[in-house]
Amino acid sequence: SEVIMPQATEIKECSFKNCFNLKKVELVNAINVYDEAFRKCFSLSELKIPSAKIIGELAFEKCISLEVVDLPEAVYIRKAAFSNCFRLKSVNIPNVLDLKEYSFNVCTLLEMLN
């Protein structure tokens, strides 16, 4: 399944938490992704949130199918936002100002953090 919401500017806490079959998320205008918004979306493999400025605590924690994260506008990455994303290999966050503890904890395949 997929979530494509071109007009959404924020995703509230726990909005898609435990959506085990969610594979694709496209939120082109979302600025805020709040705490646990996509936590434990085990099948999530495609993520497009190019306008996101804030990624909340545990927002993508245990998204174990996620391999690439591209957040060119992200400024704040909160605690454990991508922790336990075991397949995560590449992260692009060139404008980040505040990267909290455990943001990429147990991302054992992470090769590139830009």
KEVOMI-616465 format. One record per residue: residue number from 1; x, y, z of N, C-alpha, C, O in turn. Coordinates in Angstrom, 3 decimals. Example, Ala and Ser with C-alpha at 12.3 -4.5 7.8 and 13.67 -1.06 7.14 Angstrom:
// KEVOMI-616465
[1,[13.190,-5.690,7.800],[12.300,-4.500,7.800],[13.200,-3.300,7.800],[14.236,-3.319,8.465]]
[2,[12.850,-2.250,7.080],[13.670,-1.060,7.140],[12.900,0.030,7.870],[13.409,1.138,8.039]]
END
This chain:
// KEVOMI-616465
[1,[0.838,-1.185,0.000],[0.000,0.000,0.000],[0.876,1.238,0.000],[2.080,1.149,0.240]]
[2,[0.289,2.382,-0.264],[1.048,3.624,-0.331],[0.232,4.800,0.177],[-0.999,4.781,0.181]]
[3,[0.964,5.829,0.607],[0.353,7.076,1.055],[0.927,8.185,0.196],[2.131,8.442,0.223]]
[4,[0.064,8.844,-0.567],[0.479,9.987,-1.379],[-0.456,11.131,-1.018],[-1.647,11.104,-1.327]]
[5,[0.108,12.134,-0.357],[-0.682,13.267,0.120],[0.031,14.564,-0.275],[0.793,15.112,0.521]]
[6,[-0.207,15.060,-1.489],[0.528,16.224,-1.971],[0.214,17.532,-1.237],[1.014,18.466,-1.296]]
[7,[-0.914,17.621,-0.556],[-1.285,18.865,0.118],[-0.957,18.891,1.611],[-0.968,19.958,2.225]]
[8,[-0.671,17.753,2.191],[-0.417,17.679,3.634],[0.855,18.435,3.997],[1.892,18.273,3.353]]
[9,[0.763,19.269,5.042],[1.935,20.016,5.504],[2.514,19.447,6.794],[3.631,19.792,7.179]]
[10,[1.764,18.581,7.461],[2.284,17.925,8.655],[1.609,16.573,8.837],[0.467,16.350,8.434]]
[11,[2.370,15.681,9.465],[1.868,14.353,9.782],[1.926,14.222,11.298],[3.005,14.255,11.889]]
[12,[0.790,14.078,11.911],[0.672,14.065,13.378],[1.245,12.792,13.997],[1.503,11.801,13.312]]
[13,[1.434,12.853,15.311],[1.981,11.735,16.076],[1.214,10.439,15.821],[-0.016,10.411,15.842]]
[14,[1.955,9.392,15.586],[1.426,8.028,15.448],[0.435,7.846,14.301],[-0.308,6.864,14.288]]
[15,[0.405,8.759,13.349],[-0.585,8.697,12.261],[-0.578,7.378,11.501],[-1.638,6.839,11.184]]
[16,[0.600,6.859,11.209],[0.703,5.623,10.433],[1.490,4.550,11.192],[1.990,3.600,10.590]]
[17,[1.594,4.702,12.476],[2.337,3.752,13.304],[1.768,2.339,13.126],[0.553,2.142,13.112]]
[18,[2.656,1.380,12.994],[2.296,-0.036,12.856],[1.527,-0.363,11.578],[0.798,-1.355,11.542]]
[19,[1.672,0.440,10.542],[1.083,0.102,9.236],[2.065,-0.834,8.541],[2.867,-0.406,7.710]]
[20,[1.992,-2.094,8.885],[2.993,-3.076,8.505],[3.131,-3.262,7.000],[4.208,-3.636,6.536]]
[21,[2.084,-3.015,6.224],[2.133,-3.234,4.778],[2.366,-1.965,3.967],[2.356,-2.008,2.736]]
[22,[2.572,-0.857,4.629],[2.827,0.408,3.934],[4.200,0.357,3.275],[5.203,0.143,3.955]]
[23,[4.257,0.553,1.955],[5.516,0.437,1.219],[6.049,1.768,0.714],[7.262,1.940,0.591]]
[24,[5.166,2.708,0.423],[5.604,3.962,-0.196],[4.924,5.146,0.485],[3.724,5.117,0.756]]
[25,[5.713,6.188,0.757],[5.187,7.430,1.332],[5.705,8.598,0.495],[6.909,8.754,0.295]]
[26,[4.775,9.407,0.018],[5.133,10.591,-0.763],[4.348,11.782,-0.223],[3.130,11.865,-0.375]]
[27,[5.068,12.693,0.404],[4.464,13.872,1.042],[5.266,15.094,0.598],[6.135,15.569,1.330]]
[28,[4.979,15.592,-0.578],[5.839,16.619,-1.186],[5.816,17.962,-0.474],[6.765,18.735,-0.602]]
[29,[4.760,18.262,0.271],[4.677,19.554,0.970],[4.741,19.451,2.490],[4.587,20.457,3.183]]
[30,[4.962,18.271,3.007],[5.009,18.092,4.466],[6.259,18.750,5.041],[7.371,18.514,4.570]]
[31,[6.062,19.568,6.054],[7.163,20.264,6.716],[7.497,19.602,8.039],[8.668,19.525,8.412]]
[32,[6.494,19.124,8.751],[6.688,18.476,10.049],[6.191,17.041,10.013],[5.061,16.766,9.608]]
[33,[7.054,16.134,10.445],[6.681,14.738,10.638],[6.871,14.491,12.127],[8.001,14.407,12.609]]
[34,[5.775,14.378,12.849],[5.819,14.326,14.307],[6.190,12.943,14.845],[6.314,11.975,14.095]]
[35,[6.360,12.882,16.156],[6.829,11.683,16.850],[6.041,10.429,16.462],[4.811,10.428,16.423]]
[36,[6.783,9.378,16.179],[6.248,8.053,15.895],[5.291,7.995,14.702],[4.510,7.050,14.589]]
[37,[5.339,8.965,13.834],[4.386,9.044,12.719],[4.368,7.783,11.856],[3.303,7.336,11.430]]
[38,[5.541,7.211,11.598],[5.637,6.011,10.756],[6.373,4.881,11.486],[6.927,3.990,10.842]]
[39,[6.381,4.911,12.776],[7.099,3.915,13.566],[6.584,2.505,13.265],[5.378,2.269,13.193]]
[40,[7.504,1.600,13.097],[7.219,0.180,12.855],[6.426,-0.075,11.571],[5.598,-0.984,11.520]]
[41,[6.677,0.715,10.554],[6.143,0.434,9.218],[7.173,-0.468,8.540],[7.995,-0.006,7.749]]
[42,[7.117,-1.732,8.857],[8.156,-2.686,8.490],[8.400,-2.799,6.994],[9.521,-3.109,6.591]]
[43,[7.408,-2.562,6.159],[7.558,-2.721,4.709],[7.921,-1.426,3.988],[8.132,-1.434,2.775]]
[44,[7.996,-0.324,4.715],[8.276,0.973,4.080],[9.653,0.956,3.430],[10.668,0.825,4.115]]
[45,[9.686,1.089,2.113],[10.955,1.064,1.386],[11.183,2.322,0.556],[12.313,2.599,0.154]]
[46,[10.125,3.083,0.295],[10.258,4.294,-0.519],[9.698,5.487,0.244],[8.536,5.493,0.652]]
[47,[10.543,6.494,0.426],[10.184,7.655,1.244],[10.527,8.932,0.498],[11.690,9.156,0.164]]
[48,[9.525,9.783,0.228],[9.751,11.068,-0.435],[9.072,12.158,0.377],[7.851,12.318,0.347]]
[49,[9.899,12.907,1.105],[9.404,14.038,1.898],[10.398,15.187,1.700],[11.096,15.561,2.642]]
[50,[10.470,15.745,0.498],[11.513,16.716,0.168],[11.448,18.044,0.916],[12.460,18.738,1.009]]
[51,[10.291,18.415,1.449],[10.139,19.699,2.138],[10.239,19.601,3.653],[10.160,20.619,4.339]]
[52,[10.411,18.405,4.184],[10.409,18.204,5.639],[11.526,18.988,6.313],[12.684,18.930,5.900]]
[53,[11.157,19.719,7.352],[12.120,20.489,8.150],[12.390,19.802,9.481],[13.516,19.821,9.979]]
[54,[11.352,19.193,10.057],[11.463,18.556,11.374],[11.001,17.104,11.281],[9.907,16.809,10.801]]
[55,[11.866,16.208,11.755],[11.536,14.785,11.840],[11.501,14.450,13.328],[12.518,14.549,14.016]]
[56,[10.345,14.060,13.816],[10.131,13.843,15.247],[10.782,12.593,15.809],[11.298,11.752,15.074]]
[57,[10.744,12.490,17.144],[11.298,11.338,17.847],[10.635,10.045,17.373],[9.412,9.953,17.275]]
[58,[11.467,9.061,17.085],[11.013,7.725,16.686],[10.122,7.742,15.446],[9.381,6.788,15.211]]
[59,[10.181,8.797,14.659],[9.274,8.958,13.518],[9.327,7.787,12.541],[8.294,7.380,12.009]]
[60,[10.518,7.241,12.300],[10.678,6.121,11.371],[11.386,4.945,12.042],[11.982,4.111,11.361]]
[61,[11.324,4.877,13.340],[11.991,3.818,14.077],[11.437,2.452,13.658],[10.226,2.261,13.552]]
[62,[12.341,1.522,13.427],[12.024,0.154,13.003],[11.337,0.067,11.641],[10.546,-0.845,11.401]]
[63,[11.632,0.999,10.764],[11.219,0.871,9.361],[12.312,0.037,8.696],[13.190,0.569,8.016]]
[64,[12.244,-1.246,8.897],[13.354,-2.136,8.590],[13.590,-2.373,7.097],[14.601,-2.977,6.740]]
[65,[12.707,-1.927,6.223],[12.911,-2.081,4.781],[13.463,-0.819,4.131],[13.786,-0.821,2.943]]
[66,[13.571,0.234,4.886],[14.046,1.524,4.367],[15.543,1.461,4.095],[16.318,1.118,4.987]]
[67,[15.961,1.790,2.867],[17.371,1.740,2.484],[17.983,3.110,2.226],[19.164,3.322,2.497]]
[68,[17.187,4.044,1.703],[17.700,5.361,1.344],[16.775,6.429,1.911],[15.553,6.337,1.795]]
[69,[17.378,7.449,2.530],[16.621,8.583,3.053],[17.217,9.855,2.453],[18.412,10.118,2.589]]
[70,[16.377,10.632,1.795],[16.807,11.896,1.201],[15.905,13.001,1.736],[14.747,13.123,1.337]]
[71,[16.452,13.801,2.645],[15.711,14.896,3.276],[16.508,16.185,3.099],[17.129,16.668,4.046]]
[72,[16.492,16.743,1.881],[17.354,17.893,1.570],[17.051,19.157,2.366],[17.921,20.020,2.484]]
[73,[15.852,19.294,2.912],[15.491,20.497,3.665],[15.453,20.281,5.174],[15.211,21.225,5.926]]
[74,[15.686,19.066,5.618],[15.588,18.758,7.052],[16.595,19.556,7.862],[17.776,19.625,7.522]]
[75,[16.107,20.160,8.943],[16.945,20.967,9.824],[17.079,20.304,11.192],[18.138,20.368,11.816]]
[76,[16.006,19.668,11.655],[15.996,19.034,12.970],[15.619,17.559,12.843],[14.559,17.219,12.318]]
[77,[16.496,16.700,13.328],[16.227,15.267,13.390],[16.206,14.919,14.871],[17.239,14.980,15.538]]
[78,[15.052,14.559,15.382],[14.879,14.306,16.815],[15.379,12.920,17.224],[15.746,12.095,16.387]]
[79,[15.381,12.697,18.513],[15.935,11.491,19.125],[15.375,10.204,18.502],[14.163,10.018,18.395]]
[80,[16.296,9.329,18.099],[15.983,7.986,17.602],[15.060,7.973,16.388],[14.341,6.998,16.169]]
[81,[15.071,9.037,15.602],[14.152,9.172,14.472],[14.219,8.008,13.487],[13.192,7.567,12.971]]
[82,[15.425,7.511,13.227],[15.608,6.409,12.281],[16.290,5.212,12.938],[16.892,4.393,12.243]]
[83,[16.209,5.099,14.240],[16.891,3.997,14.911],[16.278,2.650,14.517],[15.084,2.546,14.236]]
[84,[17.120,1.644,14.505],[16.712,0.284,14.163],[16.197,0.125,12.741],[15.394,-0.765,12.464]]
[85,[16.654,0.982,11.844],[16.367,0.811,10.416],[17.527,-0.014,9.853],[18.467,0.530,9.274]]
[86,[17.446,-1.308,10.029],[18.561,-2.214,9.791],[19.109,-2.182,8.373],[20.299,-2.427,8.175]]
[87,[18.277,-1.888,7.381],[18.710,-1.905,5.978],[19.118,-0.532,5.459],[19.499,-0.400,4.296]]
[88,[19.044,0.475,6.291],[19.375,1.836,5.861],[20.841,1.924,5.469],[21.729,1.611,6.261]]
[89,[21.085,2.360,4.217],[22.449,2.435,3.687],[22.912,3.858,3.438],[24.095,4.162,3.592]]
[90,[21.990,4.734,3.054],[22.378,6.079,2.637],[21.398,7.121,3.181],[20.181,6.961,3.090]]
[91,[21.965,8.199,3.751],[21.149,9.286,4.299],[21.704,10.615,3.785],[22.893,10.901,3.924]]
[92,[20.829,11.414,3.194],[21.205,12.737,2.708],[20.427,13.784,3.502],[19.222,13.954,3.321]]
[93,[21.142,14.480,4.384],[20.539,15.543,5.204],[21.520,16.734,5.241],[22.047,17.063,6.305]]
[94,[21.766,17.374,4.094],[22.818,18.385,3.993],[22.597,19.653,4.818],[23.559,20.362,5.111]]
[95,[21.362,19.950,5.195],[21.073,21.198,5.912],[20.777,21.010,7.390],[20.336,21.945,8.058]]
[96,[21.015,19.818,7.905],[20.656,19.541,9.293],[21.497,20.392,10.249],[22.716,20.496,10.109]]
[97,[20.814,20.993,11.222],[21.464,21.811,12.245],[21.488,21.111,13.592],[22.370,21.358,14.414]]
[98,[20.512,20.233,13.815],[20.374,19.587,15.114],[20.049,18.113,14.913],[18.933,17.755,14.537]]
[99,[21.033,17.272,15.168],[20.888,15.831,15.030],[20.975,15.236,16.431],[22.052,15.186,17.026]]
[100,[19.847,14.790,16.949],[19.780,14.307,18.338],[20.344,12.898,18.485],[20.566,12.183,17.508]]
[101,[20.566,12.530,19.744],[21.143,11.233,20.063],[20.279,10.086,19.538],[19.054,10.179,19.455]]
[102,[20.960,9.024,19.195],[20.360,7.778,18.712],[19.580,7.920,17.408],[18.805,7.029,17.058]]
[103,[19.768,9.016,16.689],[19.011,9.239,15.447],[19.133,8.083,14.468],[18.168,7.727,13.791]]
[104,[20.327,7.495,14.395],[20.567,6.384,13.474],[21.139,5.178,14.224],[21.961,4.430,13.694]]
[105,[20.694,5.010,15.441],[21.152,3.908,16.286],[20.781,2.557,15.675],[19.653,2.378,15.216]]
[106,[21.686,1.637,15.663],[21.520,0.280,15.140],[21.157,0.273,13.648],[20.426,-0.602,13.184]]
[107,[21.663,1.235,12.922],[21.566,1.232,11.462],[22.890,0.645,10.985],[23.765,1.373,10.516]]
[108,[23.029,-0.641,11.104],[24.311,-1.314,10.942],[24.848,-1.317,9.508],[26.042,-1.540,9.310]]
[109,[24.009,-1.080,8.516],[24.462,-1.059,7.118],[24.714,0.363,6.611],[25.063,0.549,5.446]]
[110,[24.544,1.348,7.459],[24.699,2.751,7.042],[26.129,2.997,6.532],[27.101,2.856,7.273]]
[111,[26.225,3.368,5.254],[27.516,3.621,4.626],[27.769,5.101,4.384],[28.907,5.564,4.457]]
[112,[26.689,5.851,4.092],[26.859,7.254,3.755],[25.894,8.133,4.544],[24.683,7.909,4.559]]
[113,[26.467,9.134,5.194],[25.673,10.146,5.881],[26.191,11.485,5.415],[27.307,11.882,5.749]]
[114,[25.378,12.178,4.645],[25.789,13.439,4.054],[24.943,14.555,4.631],[25.122,15.717,4.268]]
END
